[in-house]
């Protein structure tokens, strides 16, 4: 039985959006990954705020409005840091540890978990501190209070996802894959950093 082609204009909205995303990803990989990261990171912050407000409502406490400035800060971080840094990290990983290396599966995971994750989390704390216009003392307090806890949680939560990401997801989709998982991760970080 022959397979019938579907014209793009007759296809679903989801399919057209995916197709457009793939075109943009091919033409403007860093910009596309950066914008996607910015949007999903801001959404992660908003998710955290919504969940926190719901928890306060259930406990009878008064809820505050959504902090749009906080969501914007997270969006800026995703746009300017997460997208480009992740893009280049995954590209370099392909060069440093090609699939022809018999131990590439383990090496890639160790590189990500032992070097990239701690450094990227430190960068997150620092950039958020700058975007919040806080001083060095506040940065040190947040680092002492929650960095180690957040890093251990990162290792617990992210390790299985990053194992899949760095070894089985095509390199052009790794930032997107990580951003979808990060939607929930940034919701966690927004609550732990307070």
URGIHU-V321070 format. One record per run of one state. SS is the DSSP state (h for helix, s for strand, l for the rest). FROM is the first residue (numbers start at 1). LEN is the number of residues. If there is no record, write none. Layout:
# URGIHU-V321070
ss = [SS | SS]
from = [FROM | FROM]
len = [LEN | LEN]
This chain:
# URGIHU-V321070
ss = [l | h | l | h | l | h | l | h | l | h | l | h | l | h | l]
from = [1 | 8 | 11 | 13 | 28 | 29 | 59 | 68 | 97 | 104 | 132 | 136 | 169 | 171 | 193]
len = [7 | 3 | 2 | 15 | 1 | 30 | 9 | 29 | 7 | 28 | 4 | 33 | 2 | 22 | 2]
